[in-house]
Amino acid sequence: MKQVVPIKSSLKKLNPFANEFCMPTLMASLKKYTIFSMLFLSGLVLNSQQVIDLYSNGIPNSIQGPNEEFSDTTADGILIVHKTSHPTLTIFLPSSSNATGAAVIICPGGGYGILAAAHEGYDVAKRFNEMGIAAFVLKYRMPNSSTMINPEIGPLQDAQRAIQLVRSRSKEWGISKNKIGIMGFSAGGHLAASAGTHFNKSYIDNRYKISLRPNFMILVYPVISFQDSIGHMGSRENLLGKNATTEKIAFYSNELQVTAKTPPAFLVHAKDDPIKVENSLMFAEALKRNGIAYELYLYEKGGHGYGMINPSSEIKWMDLVYNWMQKMKMIK
């Protein structure tokens, strides 16, 4: 059990990508053409990743209807997926030469209303591949009474199914069954923490009794609690509705659900995050009380939603994750 003291660093200015790139004309400069080509090839690489349906025999807890999913990009260049009702896994496997046998299922954030699929999903998966770690980006369903019988369990069903699927096909993908973790950003962090604290009850068909417990959790500026004092009300209302009972709020406040069987966790949060840092602090304290190994890294600044790169610091938390996974013997 360890709390990392953040290293003070100066503000680092980033040079973000431009929001729009135009097709170079025949007379455009070689430099512009090269930039465009690199972006185009990057898109081809992403499109070449295998995407599989999460369920092969019908989506549980679903109501048949049109697929209204669509994607767009914000002014800051962030890819957003809306109205997800058909869950999938996008598979990112490392090269066989550096594969470690570890795997991470990634749950992008978005307040249980949208999915920030690239900078909290695909980009992170590619970084894990560089580390020799297999990654699976989960496109989980958004709670919606028009597409689900019971909206509050839909995302957790998808997280459990992702763990079940990766574990059942671990040999095919070169993964150790005992090195499968789950990661989440923001509300995706709430989903990942839910998978790590509610694994004893199966919300999906699990006739072969495959373990639904992740071996570790990585929680990035997570929503943990739905309590009035520190919880994120938008995420709570999207998942449970505006009139959730006290019992439901407590059940989905994951700091209250930690036991001695909860998997170890790495947490990262900025102290000035509008998703209160107490979410991570209280979860870490609950892990400590139950004797669960954890590591917590706190940025002094950074706000929310920065993905892998906090522009206020030179510290890259993904490097800290790699070191932590080595200490936890998830990778050599």
N, C-alpha and C positions, 0 to 999 in steps of 0.2 A: 504494500500500500504506500503510495508515494505521491506527494504533491510537488510539482515542479514549480520553482520560483521563476517567473518570467524574466528574461533578460531585457533590460531597458535599451531601446534602440530609437534612432532618429527616424523621422518620417521619410519614407522612401517614395519618391515620385514615380509613378508608373506611366508607361506610354501605351495606352489602350489601343486596340484595333479600331480603325474607322468603322462607322456604322454601315456604310454602304461602299461597294466596290463596283465600278462600271466595267463593262467588256471593253478591253483595249482595242482601239482601231489599228489598222495596218501601220499607221505612222506613229503610234504611241511609243513611248520610250521602252527600252528593254527592261528597265527597272520596274515599271508599272506592269508590264506583261508577266514578269517573274512573280510579282506579288499575287497577281490574279491566278496564275498557274498553281502556285502553292496552295492557295485557298481552295481551288477547284479540286486538286488532288486530295486535299484534306477531307473534302466532302465525300470523295469516292472511297477513301479509307473507312469513314464512318459508315457509309452505305454498305460496305462489304461485310460488316459484322453480321453474324448470324442472329436473327431475331426469331424467337420461338414463342408460341402461345403458352401461357402459364398453365392452362388446363387443356387436356386433350379430349375430355368427355363431357363438355358443357361446363359453364361457369356457375359455381354454386351461389346461392343467395342472389340470383339475378332475375330481372324482369326483362323479357324480350322486348326489343324496340330498336329503332334506327341507331346506328353508330354516329354520334354527333361530334366525335373527337376532331380537333383541329389544332394546328400549331401556328405560332407567329413569333416575331422577334421584337423585343422592346427597343426603345430608342438607344439603350446602352448596349445593344447587341446580344441580349440574353434570350436564349430559346425557351419559349414557354409552351407547354402542352396543356390543352384545355379539355374538360369533359371526358376524361378517360373512363371507359366502361368495359374495355376488352384488354385485360392485363397481359403483359408480355415480359420476357426477359431478353435483353440484348447481351450477347456473350462476347467477352473479351478474354482471350487466352494468351498467356505469355509464350514466348518462343520456348521450345523444348530444352534449349541449351541453358536457360536460366530459371526454369520453372522451379518453384520452391514446394509446391504441393498445397500451399495455402490459397484460400479463396475468400472474397468479400462480396456480399450482396449489398448493393447500393440503393438506398431509398432517397431520391431527390426531395427537396422541400417544396413548400408552396401553400402552407396553411390549410391543408386538406381541401384546397379549392382548385389549385393548378399544380403543375410539376415544372420545376426549373431543371429541365432534362440534360442540359449540356454542362454548364459550369458546376453543377452539383450531381452530375451523373457521368456522361460519356467522357468528359475531360479527366475526371478523377479515375475512371476505369483505365484509361490509357496510362496514367501515371502509375497505377498499381502494376500494370503489365511490365513497365520498365523495372519495377522492383522484383519481377518474377512471380507476381501474385495474380491469380485468375480473378476476374471481376465480372459481375453480373448486374446490369442496371435494371432495376425493377420498375416497370411502368404499372403502378398499382391503381386501383379504381378510386375515384373520388366519391365520397359518400353522397348519395343522391337517392331520394325516395322514388324517383321515376325509373331508376335502373336497378334498384336493390330492394329486396324484401325487408332486410334489416341493415340500414346503411352503416351503423356504427361498427359492425364487425367486418365489413367488406375489406378495408385495407389490411387488417390483421390476418384475415383469411389469405390474402395474396402474399403477405410476408411469410406466413407459415408454409404456404405451398412452394414459395421460392426456396426455402430451406429444405423442404422435403424433396423437391425436384433436383436441386444441386447435389444433395447427399445421395440420392438414389442413382444418379448418373456420374458420381464422382470418379469412378474408374475410367469411364469413357473420356472425361475431361482432364485426367491426370491430377486429381485432387485427393488429398487425404480427408477421410470422413470426419476426422477429429480436428480439422483446421479450417472450419467454415464459419466465418463471422458475418455479422450484419452491421451496416453503417447507415447513418441517416443524418440529414441536414435539416435543421429547423423542425417543422412538423414531421418531416421524414425521420428526424431524430426521435420524435415521440413514437412513431411507428416502430423503429428499430428497438427502442427501449421497451415497448410493449411486447415485442417478440421475445425479448430477453427476460421479461418478468411474468409473462402469461403463457409460457410454453407447456405448462402442465395440462392445460385444457386444449384439446384439438378442436378447431373451428372448421376443419376440413375433413374429408374422408381420409383416414389414415389406417386402413385395414392391415397394412403390413408393419404397423407400429414403428415406423421410422422416427427417430428422435427429431423433435421440432425445436430443440434447444440450440441456439447458436453457441459456438465455442468462445466467442468474444464479441464485444460491441465497440463500435467507434461512433461517438456521438458529437456532432459538430454544431455549435450554437443551438443545442436542442431545446425544443419544447418538451419538458418532462412532466410538469404538473398542470392540472386543470383547476387547482385551488384558486379561489378569488384573489388571494394575496399576491401570488406570483405567476399565475397561469396566463397563457395567451388566449384571450377570450375568442378571437376570431377562429383559431384552430378548434377550440372547444365547441363553439356553436356549429361549425361546419361538420364536426364528427357526431356530436350528441344532440344538436338542436338547441334552441334558446331556453328550453324549460327542463334541462337535465336535472335529475334528482340528486340529492346529496350523496346517495349511495353510488350512483353512476360516476359522479365527479371523482369520488374517492377511488373507485375501481380503476379509472383511467389516469389517475395521478400516480405515475410510476415510482416516484420516490417512496410511496406507501406500500409498494408491492415487492420490494426487494427482500429476498430470503437468502439463506446460506447456499442455495443452489443457483442463484443468479450468476451468469457468466461474468468474467472480468471485463473491465471497460476502460477505454481511453476517451477523455472528454476534452474539448477545447471550446472556449467562450471568451468574448471580450467583455470587460467590465462595464463598458458603456452601451452594451447591446440593449435595444428596446425589448427583446425577449430577455427578461431579467436573468442576470448571471446566477441568481439564487436557484434557478432550475438545475444548473450543473452542480452548484455547491451542495444543495440538499440531496441530490442523487449520490454524489460522492460520499457525503456523510452517511447515507444509508448503506452504501457498499462497505464503508469502513466498519460500521456497527456490526455488520454481518460477516466480517472477515473475508471480504471479496477483494482481490487485487484490483487496483485501479491506478490510473495516472490522470492528473488534471493539469492542463496548461491554460493559464489566463493571460490574455492580452490586456494591456492597459487601455488601448483604444482599438477601434475597428468596426464598431457597429454590428450590422447584421447582413448576411447574405453575400459575403465576399468570396465564397467558394474556397479554392485552395490558397489564394494569395490575399493576405491581409495587407492593404496598401500602407498601413500605419507602422508596419514592422518589417524588419529583414528576416525575422524568424519564420521559417516555412514549417507549419505544423505537420505536413505530410512526412517530412524527414523525422520528426519526433515520433510519428506513428510507426515508421519503419524500425526505429530503434526500440520502441516499446514491444513490437511484435517479435523482435529478436530476443528481448529479455523474457518474453512470455513463451519462448520456444515454439512460436508458430512458424517462424522461418529461421534458417540457419544463417 
